[in-house]
Amino acid sequence: AAAARATPNQLRPAPPFNVTVPDSMKVWARVPVPVRAHLDGIVAVRNAEPPPWWDSGFFSGLLGAIVGAVIGGVFLLVGQAVEARRKRWQRHRESLARLERRCVDYLNQIVSEKRLTTQARAAAEAKAVSWRFPRIIAVDPSFTIDIMDLDMNVRVATLNTELALYNRDVEDLVRCRQGLQPLFLEGKIPDDLWHQVMATEAAVWKDMGPHLEAVDELVRDIKVRAVMLVEQFDSNASARRRFFGLGNMKTEPLSNEAVHDARQEFEAERERLLKANRELLNKRHGVRVEFPGPS
């Protein structure tokens, strides 16, 4: 009986479970946050509440993509606008350079047209047949579109109009002469009619002389102004105004004094070149060659 009697240690009830909690643990709530706490009482554990829909990863990614696309689109449009303005300025500069070159060609052709006009007038006054006539002068309307200087556009448009009038008169006279001259040579039209036609033709050829002089003067003025606008475009001040293509799409007006001085320099240089060419031709061919001076 004594051996079967339980000891005090044997009568002590054993605990139902044992939980060991570390001094520190990590709890994930949106971001990793270290939590240090002493658990000395009842601990209630519950599941974390789900984040709102606008705070989800999908919505955040979608919103970021939309904002990025909008910002990228704005930068793309700004870049395209800047590039378009830069190309427009470049086309303006290239057109001025082409216009200056075309004016030189005009001046050279006008020298020949003056001589041919004089010869055609002399043939008409003599009631003689002739096959040497002035030629038409090419007109380029693109200058009035590509050049952004308003004053230059007006001058070029005036020049194109004067050239178109000259070309029309030349075409009409040449067509009339080419239609009647073979008939006159074949004796199919009377002499009185031929003399009447030649008198009318001589009067028109006579009026073309002053017309060509006015065109020559206009071409010289445009040529000088085109060179000045190119120099203005290439200047540092103009480059600063066009910085990144954000400058004003206008050119600075040319002063009358600067144009006058540049015109004097151009006339002096052209006269020097004509004199040198005249001396070279006289030396090579042994004949006296004369070029018309400035009008």
Sequence and secondary structure as in RCSB ss.txt:
>XXXX:A:sequence
AAAARATPNQLRPAPPFNVTVPDSMKVWARVPVPVRAHLDGIVAVRNAEPPPWWDSGFFSGLLGAIVGAVIGGVF
LLVGQAVEARRKRWQRHRESLARLERRCVDYLNQIVSEKRLTTQARAAAEAKAVSWRFPRIIAVDPSFTIDIMDL
DMNVRVATLNTELALYNRDVEDLVRCRQGLQPLFLEGKIPDDLWHQVMATEAAVWKDMGPHLEAVDELVRDIKVR
AVMLVEQFDSNASARRRFFGLGNMKTEPLSNEAVHDARQEFEAERERLLKANRELLNKRHGVRVEFPGPS
>XXXX:A:secstr
 TTTS  HHHHS   S      SEEEEESSSEEEEE    S           GGGSHHHHHHHHHHHHHHHHHHH
HHHHHHHHHHHHHHHHHHHHHHHHHHHHHHHHHHHHHHHHHHHHHHHHHHTT             TTHHHH   H
HHHHHHHHHHHHHHHHHHHHHHHHHHHHHHHHHHHTT S HHHHHHHHHHHHHHHHHHHHHHHHHHHHHHHHHHH
HHHHHHHHHSHHHHHHTGGG S S      HHHHHHHHHHHHHHHHHHHHHHHHHHHHHHSS        
